[in-house]
Each structure stands twice: as structure tokens, then as C-alpha cells.
Amino acid sequence: MKMTGIIFSEMYNDELNAFTHDRNMAAIPFGGRYRLIDFTLSNMVNSGITNVGVLAKQHYHSLMDHLANTQEWDLNRKNGGLLLLPPFATENFNQIHRGKLDELRNALDYLQGAATPYVLLASAHTLCNMDYRPALESHINSGCDITVVATKEAGGDAPFAFVLLADDTNRATACALDYPASAGSYAATGTYIISRELLIHVIQEYTAQGAYDLERDFIQRKFNQGQLSINVYECQDVVLRIRNVAEYFAANMSLTDIKVRRSLFRSDSPIYTKVNDEVPTYYGMDCSVSGCIIADGCIIEGNAENSVLSRGVRIGKGAVVKDCIIMQGSVVGEGAKLENVIVDKWATISSGTELKGLASAPVIIRKGVTV
């Protein structure tokens, strides 16, 4: 494969800090069995990319544990494979997340030692199932400096991080940051293809000037100056963007839609994750389950509706769980009633407790807490 992969494992705001106070964003559980990074990493492996660097700045112990020896992704190899790229510890080191260029400084040696002519930059918080090889072919054929993988939007008031307009040849004619996508415009997925030599030059030049935002300081600025050509590659499959708690909740809930599941989880392009051997889920005689995503190892004696239950979850007798995300090892006590609630790992909901949130503002129970 002609590309080296770089995964940005973190975001540069605090919108998901309810889950990232002790874990890396890419390690946030998703869909009962997975972590956010599984989708981007699996896409790279399924596209034939065997050299992958993961940029991680803080709280990356859980990410290291999840990736372990990387054998699930077939990246435990002598040549190439996966490499975690933490920041260099210097006297000026700080934990402030600023932008992708700032993170890419830590990958400079890695990129200089890579043997591929192109680099794929992707964010762990955008979930989809796509083959990057047609995108690379489109990039090469376009002759442009950079290719942006994007979705065509139908319009709306919600802003996207990076919005583009393109002509009939898929060449960008305009771009804007933090702007609503009008009908027919494109919203970037945070995935870019660029030549390795150009990326190395950009990292060296722009970080020396104190620039740290890839989209604003490099792509938009150079494009507006007429010094950068952008090819837009449309991703036509389901794309789930997770930039805040509401989007995380909605993305999990969307898995109960069979169309979304069929787009994300395909037999010809599997999503790999760390294997945990668990016993099958136990369903009690009086339980009621409908429209749920349920991992193995659960014990369900109560009622669950339109919810995502991770490995080892226990729902006691008479408990009602509706439109909820219950993460690994958590316990919902007898008679408890939960609606629009996210329960992080190893938490306990005491018997008789009642919690109710909104789809746009779910109640969040933090990891290991007893309520």
C-alpha cells in the first residue's frame, strides 16, 4: 500500500470530558463491544495499510491496553505495524490540546522514516466503514495537493468543522470552518490524503511559526491564497460524527437501526476489536428485551428497550432500562428505572433508583460511581 496511516486519537475541546477524565478519547467504548479507534484502525487495515501511527497526548493507558499487541488488526509484524506516538517530554511540555499540526510534530521522525509516498490522516471520532484505496486513486488522478474525504449534505443549521463547495470535477471552489453545510455542499470527515513530502514540509514550516491547526492555519489559509488545490472525495456510506455527548448518545442509539448496522458492520470489511472471551448472555425467565444491542456476558433479569448493553452488564429483576447506554461491568439494581442515561464502566445503580434524562442531554453516571 502506498500510504502510511496517522490516527488522531483526541479532540481539541472539552465536549467529551465526561468520558475522558481518565481515558483517551479514542478508547471511549462504543456499541457494546468496540472502542472509537476500532473503526478508523480497521478501515486502514482493510485498505491494506500496514504502517499506522497513533498520536496520543494524555490518558493513553486504556488505549495501550486496548491495542495491546495489535494482533486483532494483524499489525504485530516485524516490518511496519502499529506504533503509539506519545508527546516528547520537555521542560516546556504541557497537556493542552491545540490542534492537529501541534500533534503531528510528534510524528515527524516517524513520517521521515516511512517508505510510502502518501499519508492518510484520520480522526478516531468519525466512525464509518470505507475503503481508502479508491480515495487514494482519486487523489492521484486529481493532481491536487490534498484530498478531503467528505459527505454531501442536504442542508441544515448545525455547523460542521470544515465545509467545502466543489465543482463538477470534485475540485474545491470554496471552504469554511465551523459553518453550516448548505444543500449540495460537503462536510469533511476529518480524513485527508496528502503526499508525505508535503506533509513533512508543512509540519516543519508551520510549527516553527507557532501554527497548530491543520485546517485553519494550513488548508484554509493556503487555499484562500490560491496556493493549495483540494480534491473532494465523497463518502456515500453512513458516517457518524462524535464531537460531543449528544452526538455520542445519538450514534450509539442509531445502531438499533438495521440500515446503520449493515453499513458499519459488513462481512467483507469487518471492524476488529480486542477479543474478550465471555460466556453467553443470560436472559431471565421474566425479562423483556426489545430493540437492543447486547454484548456477551450480560445477565438480564429485568426489562431493556432500545438500549446498548456492553459486556458483563447486569440488570436486576423489575428494573427498566430504556434508551440507555450501559457500559462494561455496570449493575442496574432491582426495580431501578433508567431512561436516556449513560452509565460508564463498573458503575452501580442502586435498587429503586430512578434516573431520566433527555436524548439531547442524557444523564451521565461516571466510571465506578455508585448511585
Short mmCIF file of the C-alpha atoms (twelve columns), coordinates in Angstrom:
data_MODEL
# 
_entry.id   MODEL 
# 
loop_
_atom_site.group_PDB 
_atom_site.id 
_atom_site.type_symbol 
_atom_site.label_atom_id 
_atom_site.label_alt_id 
_atom_site.label_comp_id 
_atom_site.label_asym_id 
_atom_site.label_seq_id 
_atom_site.Cartn_x 
_atom_site.Cartn_y 
_atom_site.Cartn_z 
_atom_site.pdbx_PDB_model_num 
ATOM 1   C CA . MET A 1   0.000   0.000   0.000   1 
ATOM 2   C CA . LYS A 2   1.275   3.453   -0.909  1 
ATOM 3   C CA . MET A 3   0.027   5.120   2.275   1 
ATOM 4   C CA . THR A 4   1.116   5.435   5.883   1 
ATOM 5   C CA . GLY A 5   -1.740  5.966   8.329   1 
ATOM 6   C CA . ILE A 6   -1.837  8.548   11.109  1 
ATOM 7   C CA . ILE A 7   -4.729  8.465   13.591  1 
ATOM 8   C CA . PHE A 8   -5.573  11.492  15.742  1 
ATOM 9   C CA . SER A 9   -6.813  9.860   18.927  1 
ATOM 10  C CA . GLU A 10  -8.025  13.003  20.688  1 
ATOM 11  C CA . MET A 11  -10.111 16.118  20.150  1 
ATOM 12  C CA . TYR A 12  -9.138  19.660  20.991  1 
ATOM 13  C CA . ASN A 13  -12.110 20.702  23.116  1 
ATOM 14  C CA . ASP A 14  -13.810 19.547  26.305  1 
ATOM 15  C CA . GLU A 15  -17.087 18.386  24.789  1 
ATOM 16  C CA . LEU A 16  -16.456 14.745  25.752  1 
ATOM 17  C CA . ASN A 17  -14.699 15.311  29.078  1 
ATOM 18  C CA . ALA A 18  -17.424 13.357  30.882  1 
ATOM 19  C CA . PHE A 19  -15.732 10.259  29.434  1 
ATOM 20  C CA . THR A 20  -12.132 11.419  29.010  1 
ATOM 21  C CA . HIS A 21  -11.196 12.414  32.566  1 
ATOM 22  C CA . ASP A 22  -9.279  9.121   32.869  1 
ATOM 23  C CA . ARG A 23  -9.162  7.733   29.302  1 
ATOM 24  C CA . ASN A 24  -8.126  8.789   25.827  1 
ATOM 25  C CA . MET A 25  -10.988 9.804   23.539  1 
ATOM 26  C CA . ALA A 26  -10.167 7.038   21.062  1 
ATOM 27  C CA . ALA A 27  -10.628 4.493   23.876  1 
ATOM 28  C CA . ILE A 28  -14.222 5.520   24.655  1 
ATOM 29  C CA . PRO A 29  -16.456 2.409   24.468  1 
ATOM 30  C CA . PHE A 30  -18.959 2.270   21.628  1 
ATOM 31  C CA . GLY A 31  -21.682 -0.104  20.523  1 
ATOM 32  C CA . GLY A 32  -21.305 -2.556  23.396  1 
ATOM 33  C CA . ARG A 33  -18.099 -4.236  22.161  1 
ATOM 34  C CA . TYR A 34  -15.919 -1.630  20.469  1 
ATOM 35  C CA . ARG A 35  -13.801 1.456   21.121  1 
ATOM 36  C CA . LEU A 36  -13.936 4.525   18.866  1 
ATOM 37  C CA . ILE A 37  -10.492 3.847   17.404  1 
ATOM 38  C CA . ASP A 38  -11.556 0.390   16.168  1 
ATOM 39  C CA . PHE A 39  -13.378 1.828   13.156  1 
ATOM 40  C CA . THR A 40  -10.593 4.027   11.777  1 
ATOM 41  C CA . LEU A 41  -7.926  1.427   12.519  1 
ATOM 42  C CA . SER A 42  -9.950  -1.392  10.924  1 
ATOM 43  C CA . ASN A 43  -10.579 0.737   7.837   1 
ATOM 44  C CA . MET A 44  -6.853  1.256   7.431   1 
ATOM 45  C CA . VAL A 45  -6.075  -2.445  7.810   1 
ATOM 46  C CA . ASN A 46  -8.872  -3.450  5.432   1 
ATOM 47  C CA . SER A 47  -7.451  -0.958  2.916   1 
ATOM 48  C CA . GLY A 48  -4.044  -2.605  3.020   1 
ATOM 49  C CA . ILE A 49  -2.306  -0.014  5.213   1 
ATOM 50  C CA . THR A 50  0.237   -1.811  7.405   1 
ATOM 51  C CA . ASN A 51  2.101   1.210   8.823   1 
ATOM 52  C CA . VAL A 52  -0.044  3.099   11.333  1 
ATOM 53  C CA . GLY A 53  0.945   5.715   13.892  1 
ATOM 54  C CA . VAL A 54  -1.480  6.691   16.662  1 
ATOM 55  C CA . LEU A 55  -0.998  10.168  18.122  1 
ATOM 56  C CA . ALA A 56  -1.891  10.264  21.825  1 
ATOM 57  C CA . LYS A 57  -1.135  13.085  24.214  1 
ATOM 58  C CA . GLN A 58  -2.586  12.063  27.572  1 
ATOM 59  C CA . HIS A 59  -4.601  9.393   29.427  1 
ATOM 60  C CA . TYR A 60  -3.498  6.794   26.903  1 
ATOM 61  C CA . HIS A 61  -3.071  3.851   29.305  1 
ATOM 62  C CA . SER A 62  -6.511  2.461   28.452  1 
ATOM 63  C CA . LEU A 63  -5.741  2.919   24.760  1 
ATOM 64  C CA . MET A 64  -2.482  0.995   25.137  1 
ATOM 65  C CA . ASP A 65  -4.309  -1.762  26.984  1 
ATOM 66  C CA . HIS A 66  -6.953  -1.985  24.270  1 
ATOM 67  C CA . LEU A 67  -4.476  -2.101  21.396  1 
ATOM 68  C CA . ALA A 68  -2.197  -4.473  23.374  1 
ATOM 69  C CA . ASN A 69  -0.077  -6.459  20.892  1 
ATOM 70  C CA . THR A 70  -2.320  -5.386  17.956  1 
ATOM 71  C CA . GLN A 71  -2.789  -8.979  16.798  1 
ATOM 72  C CA . GLU A 72  -6.540  -8.478  16.273  1 
ATOM 73  C CA . TRP A 73  -5.676  -5.991  13.500  1 
ATOM 74  C CA . ASP A 74  -2.775  -8.108  12.159  1 
ATOM 75  C CA . LEU A 75  -0.342  -5.307  12.945  1 
ATOM 76  C CA . ASN A 76  2.042   -7.240  15.178  1 
ATOM 77  C CA . ARG A 77  4.634   -7.631  12.447  1 
ATOM 78  C CA . LYS A 78  8.387   -7.219  12.047  1 
ATOM 79  C CA . ASN A 79  8.136   -4.640  9.274   1 
ATOM 80  C CA . GLY A 80  5.624   -1.884  9.799   1 
ATOM 81  C CA . GLY A 81  2.767   -2.415  12.199  1 
ATOM 82  C CA . LEU A 82  1.238   -0.039  14.719  1 
ATOM 83  C CA . LEU A 83  3.162   2.497   16.788  1 
ATOM 84  C CA . LEU A 84  1.790   4.685   19.576  1 
ATOM 85  C CA . LEU A 85  3.249   8.190   19.299  1 
ATOM 86  C CA . PRO A 86  3.086   9.998   22.674  1 
ATOM 87  C CA . PRO A 87  4.438   13.547  23.037  1 
ATOM 88  C CA . PHE A 88  8.056   14.307  23.746  1 
ATOM 89  C CA . ALA A 89  8.609   15.195  27.406  1 
ATOM 90  C CA . THR A 90  10.442  18.520  27.603  1 
ATOM 91  C CA . GLU A 91  10.676  21.270  30.172  1 
ATOM 92  C CA . ASN A 92  8.005   23.151  28.209  1 
ATOM 93  C CA . PHE A 93  5.729   20.120  27.903  1 
ATOM 94  C CA . ASN A 94  2.073   20.732  28.684  1 
ATOM 95  C CA . GLN A 95  -1.114  18.758  28.342  1 
ATOM 96  C CA . ILE A 96  -3.091  21.383  26.426  1 
ATOM 97  C CA . HIS A 97  -4.616  20.102  23.191  1 
ATOM 98  C CA . ARG A 98  -4.341  22.727  20.485  1 
ATOM 99  C CA . GLY A 99  -4.595  21.185  17.043  1 
ATOM 100 C CA . LYS A 100 -3.521  18.538  14.566  1 
ATOM 101 C CA . LEU A 101 -0.332  20.285  13.444  1 
ATOM 102 C CA . ASP A 102 0.692   20.539  17.074  1 
ATOM 103 C CA . GLU A 103 0.167   16.778  17.428  1 
ATOM 104 C CA . LEU A 104 1.934   15.980  14.158  1 
ATOM 105 C CA . ARG A 105 5.221   17.353  15.477  1 
ATOM 106 C CA . ASN A 106 5.458   14.132  17.494  1 
ATOM 107 C CA . ALA A 107 5.125   12.096  14.295  1 
ATOM 108 C CA . LEU A 108 7.831   13.937  12.360  1 
ATOM 109 C CA . ASP A 109 10.564  11.319  12.871  1 
ATOM 110 C CA . TYR A 110 8.049   8.569   12.172  1 
ATOM 111 C CA . LEU A 111 6.991   10.204  8.892   1 
ATOM 112 C CA . GLN A 112 10.566  10.873  7.813   1 
ATOM 113 C CA . GLY A 113 11.351  7.187   8.256   1 
ATOM 114 C CA . ALA A 114 8.283   5.960   6.369   1 
ATOM 115 C CA . ALA A 115 8.736   4.487   2.902   1 
ATOM 116 C CA . THR A 116 5.344   5.366   1.415   1 
ATOM 117 C CA . PRO A 117 4.755   8.364   -0.885  1 
ATOM 118 C CA . TYR A 118 1.394   9.271   0.701   1 
ATOM 119 C CA . VAL A 119 -0.055  9.737   4.184   1 
ATOM 120 C CA . LEU A 120 -3.626  9.191   5.309   1 
ATOM 121 C CA . LEU A 121 -4.644  11.412  8.226   1 
ATOM 122 C CA . ALA A 122 -7.808  10.308  10.041  1 
ATOM 123 C CA . SER A 123 -9.652  11.159  13.246  1 
ATOM 124 C CA . ALA A 124 -10.819 8.496   15.678  1 
ATOM 125 C CA . HIS A 125 -14.046 10.336  16.485  1 
ATOM 126 C CA . THR A 126 -15.502 9.859   12.972  1 
ATOM 127 C CA . LEU A 127 -16.974 6.387   12.511  1 
ATOM 128 C CA . CYS A 128 -17.630 4.772   9.152   1 
ATOM 129 C CA . ASN A 129 -16.713 1.688   7.144   1 
ATOM 130 C CA . MET A 130 -14.863 2.664   3.998   1 
ATOM 131 C CA . ASP A 131 -12.085 1.516   1.705   1 
ATOM 132 C CA . TYR A 132 -9.401  4.195   1.447   1 
ATOM 133 C CA . ARG A 133 -7.924  2.784   -1.766  1 
ATOM 134 C CA . PRO A 134 -10.436 4.455   -4.141  1 
ATOM 135 C CA . ALA A 135 -9.832  7.717   -2.268  1 
ATOM 136 C CA . LEU A 136 -6.090  7.402   -2.894  1 
ATOM 137 C CA . GLU A 137 -6.709  6.672   -6.569  1 
ATOM 138 C CA . SER A 138 -8.945  9.741   -6.773  1 
ATOM 139 C CA . HIS A 139 -6.229  11.830  -5.119  1 
ATOM 140 C CA . ILE A 140 -3.552  10.686  -7.548  1 
ATOM 141 C CA . ASN A 141 -5.765  11.178  -10.615 1 
ATOM 142 C CA . SER A 142 -6.848  14.655  -9.483  1 
ATOM 143 C CA . GLY A 143 -3.303  16.008  -9.289  1 
ATOM 144 C CA . CYS A 144 -4.358  18.107  -6.277  1 
ATOM 145 C CA . ASP A 145 -2.196  18.871  -3.271  1 
ATOM 146 C CA . ILE A 146 -4.597  17.316  -0.770  1 
ATOM 147 C CA . THR A 147 -7.754  15.213  -0.827  1 
ATOM 148 C CA . VAL A 148 -10.528 15.750  1.711   1 
ATOM 149 C CA . VAL A 149 -12.886 12.844  2.378   1 
ATOM 150 C CA . ALA A 150 -16.332 14.347  2.917   1 
ATOM 151 C CA . THR A 151 -20.059 13.680  2.918   1 
ATOM 152 C CA . LYS A 152 -22.528 15.552  0.715   1 
ATOM 153 C CA . GLU A 153 -25.077 17.303  2.915   1 
ATOM 154 C CA . ALA A 154 -28.764 18.092  2.405   1 
ATOM 155 C CA . GLY A 155 -28.578 21.362  4.327   1 
ATOM 156 C CA . GLY A 156 -29.283 22.389  7.909   1 
ATOM 157 C CA . ASP A 157 -28.373 24.839  10.643  1 
ATOM 158 C CA . ALA A 158 -25.863 22.697  12.536  1 
ATOM 159 C CA . PRO A 159 -22.262 23.795  11.894  1 
ATOM 160 C CA . PHE A 160 -19.551 21.413  10.724  1 
ATOM 161 C CA . ALA A 161 -15.866 21.737  11.483  1 
ATOM 162 C CA . PHE A 162 -14.900 22.057  7.805   1 
ATOM 163 C CA . VAL A 163 -17.298 22.696  4.903   1 
ATOM 164 C CA . LEU A 164 -16.438 22.786  1.186   1 
ATOM 165 C CA . LEU A 165 -18.009 23.548  -2.173  1 
ATOM 166 C CA . ALA A 166 -16.782 21.652  -5.233  1 
ATOM 167 C CA . ASP A 167 -17.227 21.836  -8.998  1 
ATOM 168 C CA . ASP A 168 -18.159 19.006  -11.376 1 
ATOM 169 C CA . THR A 169 -14.602 17.645  -11.263 1 
ATOM 170 C CA . ASN A 170 -14.723 17.421  -7.440  1 
ATOM 171 C CA . ARG A 171 -12.209 20.213  -7.125  1 
ATOM 172 C CA . ALA A 172 -12.934 22.524  -4.177  1 
ATOM 173 C CA . THR A 173 -14.054 26.039  -5.058  1 
ATOM 174 C CA . ALA A 174 -14.660 27.362  -1.526  1 
ATOM 175 C CA . CYS A 175 -14.186 26.268  2.078   1 
ATOM 176 C CA . ALA A 176 -15.186 27.470  5.529   1 
ATOM 177 C CA . LEU A 177 -14.600 26.435  9.131   1 
ATOM 178 C CA . ASP A 178 -17.327 25.941  11.762  1 
ATOM 179 C CA . TYR A 179 -20.047 26.700  9.252   1 
ATOM 180 C CA . PRO A 180 -23.435 25.128  8.369   1 
ATOM 181 C CA . ALA A 181 -23.433 22.935  5.279   1 
ATOM 182 C CA . SER A 182 -25.899 24.170  2.680   1 
ATOM 183 C CA . ALA A 183 -27.644 21.718  0.359   1 
ATOM 184 C CA . GLY A 184 -25.128 20.189  -2.033  1 
ATOM 185 C CA . SER A 185 -22.068 21.249  -0.048  1 
ATOM 186 C CA . TYR A 186 -19.599 18.860  1.549   1 
ATOM 187 C CA . ALA A 187 -18.771 18.330  5.210   1 
ATOM 188 C CA . ALA A 188 -15.280 16.985  5.859   1 
ATOM 189 C CA . THR A 189 -14.941 13.794  7.889   1 
ATOM 190 C CA . GLY A 190 -11.525 14.699  9.262   1 
ATOM 191 C CA . THR A 191 -9.817  12.325  6.818   1 
ATOM 192 C CA . TYR A 192 -7.154  13.672  4.448   1 
ATOM 193 C CA . ILE A 193 -4.708  12.249  1.908   1 
ATOM 194 C CA . ILE A 194 -1.512  14.182  1.251   1 
ATOM 195 C CA . SER A 195 1.958   13.411  -0.066  1 
ATOM 196 C CA . ARG A 196 4.421   12.521  2.668   1 
ATOM 197 C CA . GLU A 197 6.989   15.059  1.498   1 
ATOM 198 C CA . LEU A 198 4.462   17.898  1.514   1 
ATOM 199 C CA . LEU A 199 3.196   16.946  4.964   1 
ATOM 200 C CA . ILE A 200 6.713   16.874  6.400   1 
ATOM 201 C CA . HIS A 201 7.380   20.308  4.889   1 
ATOM 202 C CA . VAL A 202 4.124   21.668  6.335   1 
ATOM 203 C CA . ILE A 203 4.876   20.323  9.822   1 
ATOM 204 C CA . GLN A 204 8.371   21.788  9.841   1 
ATOM 205 C CA . GLU A 205 7.412   25.180  8.411   1 
ATOM 206 C CA . TYR A 206 4.147   25.830  10.212  1 
ATOM 207 C CA . THR A 207 5.023   24.589  13.683  1 
ATOM 208 C CA . ALA A 208 8.171   26.724  13.561  1 
ATOM 209 C CA . GLN A 209 5.830   29.700  13.088  1 
ATOM 210 C CA . GLY A 210 3.655   28.708  16.047  1 
ATOM 211 C CA . ALA A 211 0.784   27.427  13.879  1 
ATOM 212 C CA . TYR A 212 -1.048  24.406  15.256  1 
ATOM 213 C CA . ASP A 213 -4.393  23.988  13.430  1 
ATOM 214 C CA . LEU A 214 -4.189  21.891  10.245  1 
ATOM 215 C CA . GLU A 215 -7.479  23.032  8.732   1 
ATOM 216 C CA . ARG A 216 -7.313  26.733  9.638   1 
ATOM 217 C CA . ASP A 217 -3.596  27.539  9.565   1 
ATOM 218 C CA . PHE A 218 -2.667  25.405  6.568   1 
ATOM 219 C CA . ILE A 219 -5.549  24.160  4.409   1 
ATOM 220 C CA . GLN A 220 -7.882  27.157  4.538   1 
ATOM 221 C CA . ARG A 221 -5.151  29.785  4.543   1 
ATOM 222 C CA . LYS A 222 -3.225  28.318  1.612   1 
ATOM 223 C CA . PHE A 223 -6.437  27.634  -0.316  1 
ATOM 224 C CA . ASN A 224 -7.621  31.233  0.087   1 
ATOM 225 C CA . GLN A 225 -4.215  32.409  -1.114  1 
ATOM 226 C CA . GLY A 226 -4.572  30.271  -4.232  1 
ATOM 227 C CA . GLN A 227 -1.567  28.153  -3.258  1 
ATOM 228 C CA . LEU A 228 -3.342  24.870  -2.439  1 
ATOM 229 C CA . SER A 229 -5.578  22.699  -4.595  1 
ATOM 230 C CA . ILE A 230 -8.141  20.469  -2.873  1 
ATOM 231 C CA . ASN A 231 -9.748  17.328  -4.244  1 
ATOM 232 C CA . VAL A 232 -13.048 16.317  -2.591  1 
ATOM 233 C CA . TYR A 233 -13.748 12.597  -2.329  1 
ATOM 234 C CA . GLU A 234 -17.334 11.797  -1.382  1 
ATOM 235 C CA . CYS A 235 -18.029 9.078   1.182   1 
ATOM 236 C CA . GLN A 236 -21.511 7.794   0.396   1 
ATOM 237 C CA . ASP A 237 -21.874 5.358   3.297   1 
ATOM 238 C CA . VAL A 238 -23.082 6.071   6.833   1 
ATOM 239 C CA . VAL A 239 -20.781 8.427   8.737   1 
ATOM 240 C CA . LEU A 240 -21.219 9.005   12.475  1 
ATOM 241 C CA . ARG A 241 -19.515 12.108  13.859  1 
ATOM 242 C CA . ILE A 242 -18.923 12.124  17.602  1 
ATOM 243 C CA . ARG A 243 -17.910 15.567  18.812  1 
ATOM 244 C CA . ASN A 244 -19.966 15.894  21.998  1 
ATOM 245 C CA . VAL A 245 -22.092 13.882  24.422  1 
ATOM 246 C CA . ALA A 246 -25.323 14.342  22.456  1 
ATOM 247 C CA . GLU A 247 -23.696 13.020  19.257  1 
ATOM 248 C CA . TYR A 248 -22.117 10.125  21.159  1 
ATOM 249 C CA . PHE A 249 -25.508 9.174   22.574  1 
ATOM 250 C CA . ALA A 250 -27.252 9.510   19.201  1 
ATOM 251 C CA . ALA A 251 -24.552 7.477   17.424  1 
ATOM 252 C CA . ASN A 252 -24.948 4.593   19.862  1 
ATOM 253 C CA . MET A 253 -28.730 4.734   19.620  1 
ATOM 254 C CA . SER A 254 -28.531 4.693   15.814  1 
ATOM 255 C CA . LEU A 255 -27.105 1.157   15.988  1 
ATOM 256 C CA . THR A 256 -30.615 -0.083  16.725  1 
ATOM 257 C CA . ASP A 257 -31.396 0.887   13.088  1 
ATOM 258 C CA . ILE A 258 -30.619 -2.104  10.887  1 
ATOM 259 C CA . LYS A 259 -29.596 0.154   7.974   1 
ATOM 260 C CA . VAL A 260 -26.900 1.775   10.102  1 
ATOM 261 C CA . ARG A 261 -25.651 -1.579  11.376  1 
ATOM 262 C CA . ARG A 262 -25.451 -3.012  7.862   1 
ATOM 263 C CA . SER A 263 -23.415 -0.026  6.691   1 
ATOM 264 C CA . LEU A 264 -20.955 -0.096  9.604   1 
ATOM 265 C CA . PHE A 265 -20.611 -3.833  10.109  1 
ATOM 266 C CA . ARG A 266 -20.045 -5.685  6.849   1 
ATOM 267 C CA . SER A 267 -18.767 -9.215  6.366   1 
ATOM 268 C CA . ASP A 268 -16.468 -8.122  3.535   1 
ATOM 269 C CA . SER A 269 -14.947 -5.341  5.651   1 
ATOM 270 C CA . PRO A 270 -15.087 -6.306  9.340   1 
ATOM 271 C CA . ILE A 271 -14.498 -3.963  12.259  1 
ATOM 272 C CA . TYR A 272 -11.902 -5.564  14.517  1 
ATOM 273 C CA . THR A 273 -11.594 -5.089  18.267  1 
ATOM 274 C CA . LYS A 274 -9.828  -6.591  21.241  1 
ATOM 275 C CA . VAL A 275 -11.166 -10.084 21.886  1 
ATOM 276 C CA . ASN A 276 -12.626 -10.794 25.321  1 
ATOM 277 C CA . ASP A 277 -13.836 -14.317 25.919  1 
ATOM 278 C CA . GLU A 278 -17.131 -14.180 27.793  1 
ATOM 279 C CA . VAL A 279 -19.938 -16.605 28.466  1 
ATOM 280 C CA . PRO A 280 -23.181 -16.048 26.512  1 
ATOM 281 C CA . THR A 281 -25.674 -13.545 27.869  1 
ATOM 282 C CA . TYR A 282 -28.204 -14.951 30.322  1 
ATOM 283 C CA . TYR A 283 -31.848 -13.952 29.916  1 
ATOM 284 C CA . GLY A 284 -34.039 -14.488 32.986  1 
ATOM 285 C CA . MET A 285 -37.478 -16.061 32.832  1 
ATOM 286 C CA . ASP A 286 -39.283 -12.756 33.460  1 
ATOM 287 C CA . CYS A 287 -37.078 -10.419 31.412  1 
ATOM 288 C CA . SER A 288 -38.272 -8.385  28.426  1 
ATOM 289 C CA . VAL A 289 -35.834 -7.240  25.742  1 
ATOM 290 C CA . SER A 290 -36.595 -5.349  22.507  1 
ATOM 291 C CA . GLY A 291 -34.559 -3.290  20.030  1 
ATOM 292 C CA . CYS A 292 -31.299 -3.649  21.959  1 
ATOM 293 C CA . ILE A 293 -27.634 -4.136  21.118  1 
ATOM 294 C CA . ILE A 294 -26.339 -6.623  23.687  1 
ATOM 295 C CA . ALA A 295 -22.792 -7.911  24.121  1 
ATOM 296 C CA . ASP A 296 -21.904 -11.256 25.687  1 
ATOM 297 C CA . GLY A 297 -21.532 -11.950 29.376  1 
ATOM 298 C CA . CYS A 298 -24.626 -9.991  30.457  1 
ATOM 299 C CA . ILE A 299 -27.230 -11.097 32.989  1 
ATOM 300 C CA . ILE A 300 -30.646 -9.648  32.175  1 
ATOM 301 C CA . GLU A 301 -33.484 -10.314 34.584  1 
ATOM 302 C CA . GLY A 302 -35.345 -7.027  34.091  1 
ATOM 303 C CA . ASN A 303 -36.547 -5.051  31.058  1 
ATOM 304 C CA . ALA A 304 -34.397 -3.433  28.363  1 
ATOM 305 C CA . GLU A 305 -35.680 -1.409  25.412  1 
ATOM 306 C CA . ASN A 306 -33.754 0.357   22.619  1 
ATOM 307 C CA . SER A 307 -30.526 0.280   24.618  1 
ATOM 308 C CA . VAL A 308 -26.862 -0.632  24.149  1 
ATOM 309 C CA . LEU A 309 -25.528 -3.045  26.773  1 
ATOM 310 C CA . SER A 310 -21.806 -3.800  26.959  1 
ATOM 311 C CA . ARG A 311 -20.081 -6.940  28.200  1 
ATOM 312 C CA . GLY A 312 -20.877 -8.111  31.712  1 
ATOM 313 C CA . VAL A 313 -23.794 -5.750  32.361  1 
ATOM 314 C CA . ARG A 314 -26.348 -6.871  34.956  1 
ATOM 315 C CA . ILE A 315 -29.956 -5.734  35.015  1 
ATOM 316 C CA . GLY A 316 -31.825 -6.782  38.126  1 
ATOM 317 C CA . LYS A 317 -35.374 -8.054  38.446  1 
ATOM 318 C CA . GLY A 318 -38.042 -5.445  37.875  1 
ATOM 319 C CA . ALA A 319 -35.534 -2.902  36.549  1 
ATOM 320 C CA . VAL A 320 -36.442 -0.910  33.423  1 
ATOM 321 C CA . VAL A 321 -33.715 0.357   31.092  1 
ATOM 322 C CA . LYS A 322 -34.978 2.407   28.140  1 
ATOM 323 C CA . ASP A 323 -32.918 4.341   25.572  1 
ATOM 324 C CA . CYS A 324 -29.739 3.900   27.606  1 
ATOM 325 C CA . ILE A 325 -26.065 3.069   27.178  1 
ATOM 326 C CA . ILE A 326 -24.780 0.758   29.903  1 
ATOM 327 C CA . MET A 327 -21.041 0.153   29.707  1 
ATOM 328 C CA . GLN A 328 -18.990 -2.850  30.724  1 
ATOM 329 C CA . GLY A 329 -19.443 -4.401  34.151  1 
ATOM 330 C CA . SER A 330 -22.096 -1.965  35.364  1 
ATOM 331 C CA . VAL A 331 -25.007 -3.109  37.527  1 
ATOM 332 C CA . VAL A 332 -28.590 -1.843  37.451  1 
ATOM 333 C CA . GLY A 333 -30.253 -2.841  40.702  1 
ATOM 334 C CA . GLU A 334 -33.678 -4.373  41.141  1 
ATOM 335 C CA . GLY A 335 -36.591 -2.044  40.463  1 
ATOM 336 C CA . ALA A 336 -34.402 0.770   39.119  1 
ATOM 337 C CA . LYS A 337 -35.785 2.827   36.235  1 
ATOM 338 C CA . LEU A 338 -33.440 4.461   33.716  1 
ATOM 339 C CA . GLU A 339 -34.302 6.461   30.608  1 
ATOM 340 C CA . ASN A 340 -31.850 8.395   28.429  1 
ATOM 341 C CA . VAL A 341 -28.950 7.566   30.737  1 
ATOM 342 C CA . ILE A 342 -25.290 6.759   30.001  1 
ATOM 343 C CA . VAL A 343 -23.705 4.566   32.674  1 
ATOM 344 C CA . ASP A 344 -19.920 4.348   32.384  1 
ATOM 345 C CA . LYS A 345 -17.926 1.190   33.201  1 
ATOM 346 C CA . TRP A 346 -18.139 -0.563  36.565  1 
ATOM 347 C CA . ALA A 347 -20.816 1.772   37.934  1 
ATOM 348 C CA . THR A 348 -23.671 0.643   40.180  1 
ATOM 349 C CA . ILE A 349 -27.253 1.899   40.073  1 
ATOM 350 C CA . SER A 350 -28.799 1.041   43.423  1 
ATOM 351 C CA . SER A 351 -32.114 -0.752  43.691  1 
ATOM 352 C CA . GLY A 352 -35.137 1.503   43.273  1 
ATOM 353 C CA . THR A 353 -33.185 4.406   41.794  1 
ATOM 354 C CA . GLU A 354 -34.934 6.449   39.087  1 
ATOM 355 C CA . LEU A 355 -32.941 8.496   36.567  1 
ATOM 356 C CA . LYS A 356 -34.348 10.224  33.488  1 
ATOM 357 C CA . GLY A 357 -32.606 12.477  31.011  1 
ATOM 358 C CA . LEU A 358 -33.232 13.793  27.506  1 
ATOM 359 C CA . ALA A 359 -31.931 12.438  24.218  1 
ATOM 360 C CA . SER A 360 -30.209 15.795  23.706  1 
ATOM 361 C CA . ALA A 361 -28.902 15.849  27.297  1 
ATOM 362 C CA . PRO A 362 -28.632 12.337  28.752  1 
ATOM 363 C CA . VAL A 363 -27.821 11.752  32.412  1 
ATOM 364 C CA . ILE A 364 -24.216 10.559  32.783  1 
ATOM 365 C CA . ILE A 365 -23.032 8.269   35.573  1 
ATOM 366 C CA . ARG A 366 -19.257 8.274   35.704  1 
ATOM 367 C CA . LYS A 367 -16.976 5.263   35.815  1 
ATOM 368 C CA . GLY A 368 -17.033 3.292   39.059  1 
ATOM 369 C CA . VAL A 369 -19.645 5.503   40.744  1 
ATOM 370 C CA . THR A 370 -22.459 4.130   42.913  1 
ATOM 371 C CA . VAL A 371 -25.792 5.975   42.696  1 
# 
